[in-house]
Amino acid sequence: MNKKGVGVLELLVSMTLISLILTLSLSGFRSLFSQMEMAHAVRTVTGALNTARYQAIENNQPVKVEKRDDGIVLKIKCGAQWIPLQVFEWNHRTEIRMTASPVFFPTGGVTPTTTIELRNHQRVYEITAAITGRIKVFQIR
């Protein structure tokens, strides 16, 4: 037999194999992206808490951490008001819950003790800020 090109059957088989390989690898990439988004959210929240603590110590003024729709905002106490100092943003696919809005003091401590829960469709993390100002991260799921 004399062949001068690729037949339709060979083309269909090769396209089927390529699509199967791509489908299997796509689920792995989704998991990887989800893991990366959660790691970014954990770094953002712990960075915000550490920055609040350091700003309180450096400026010798209390710094409050509040949750907003677009991220976390640090506010510094100026008289009787809280003035925004810095905003930490994160992706909207990660859900965040805070038990309270912690206030860091110039001594390095925080009141009240706060638990922050970060959750996406695969993972759950808890970040706690203890009275001493220590910040700990726990992976729940």
N, C-alpha and C positions, 0 to 999 in steps of 0.2 A: 504494500500500500504506500502511496506517495502522499505525504501530508505537507501542506503549504501554510498552515496556520493553526490557531487554537480552535478547537471545536466548541460548540455551545455547551456540551456536557462538562467538559473540563473547566470552562469558565464558570458555570453554575456551582460546581463542586468547590472551586477555589474561593469564590465569593461567599459561599456558605461557611467555609472554614474560617475565613477572615472575620466575618460578622460574629461567629461564635466566640472567637478569641477576644474580640473587642468587647462583647457583652460581658464575658467573665472578668475582664480586667477593669471594666467600668465600676463594678460594685466595690472593688478594692480601692479605687481612687476616691469614691464617695466617702468611704470609711476614713481614708487618710485625710481628706479635706475637713471632715467633721472633727477629727482629732486635732488638726492644726487650728481650727477655729476656737475650740475649747481651750487649747493651750494659750492662744492669744488672749482670750477673755480672762483666764486665770492670771496671766502676767499683767494685764491691764489693771485688774482689781488690786492685786498685791502691790503693784507699783503705785497706785493711787493711795493706798493705805500707808505705805512706807513714806511717800512724799508728804502726806499730811503730818505724819509724826515728825519728820525732819524739819518741815516748815514751822511747826509749833515750837520745836526746840530752838531753831535758829532765830525766829522772829520774836520769841518770848511772848507769844500770843496764842490763844486756843485756835485750833483749826477743826472745822466741822466737815464731815464727809456725808454727802447726800446723793441719793439715786435720782437720776432724771431719765426721761425716755431715751435720750441719745447717749447716755453714759453716766459717769460719776463726776460730780462737781465738788471741788474743795472750796470752802468758804472760810475766810479769816474774820475774827471778831474785831470789829471797829466800833467802839462805844457800845450802843445797845443793838446794833445791826450786824448781820453777817454779810460780808461783801464777797462776791465770787473771786476766787484766786486763780483756779486752773480747772480745766475740763478734760476728762479722760473718756474718749469715745470707744465703742466696740460695735461689733456686728449685731444685727437685729435677730439673727437666728439663735442666739444664746439668751436664754431667759435668766434674769437675775432677781433675787429676793433678798431683802435685808430685814433683819429683826428690829433694827433701830438705826438712827443716824449717829454714828459715834463722834465724839469730840475728843481730839487729842490735845493734851496740855503740855506746857513748856517743860514739865518734869519727865515727859516721855510716856506717861500713862494715858489711858483712854477710859471714858465713861460714856455710856454703859457698855458692858461686854456685848459684842455684836457678832452674830453669825450671818454670813452672806452665802447664799446658795446659788451656784451657777449650774444651769441645766440646758442640755440640748437633747436631740432625739436618741443619742447613744450614751452620753456620759453625764454624771452628776458629781460636782465638787462642792465642798464646804470650806469656807475660809473664815477663821475666827480671829477676832481681835480681842485679846485678853486685857484685863485691867492694867497689867504691867506694860502694855503696848506691844507685846509679842504677837506676831501674826503667824498663824499656822494654816497649812493647806492640807485637806484630806480628800482623797478620791473615794467617793461613796459607791459609785457604779461606773 
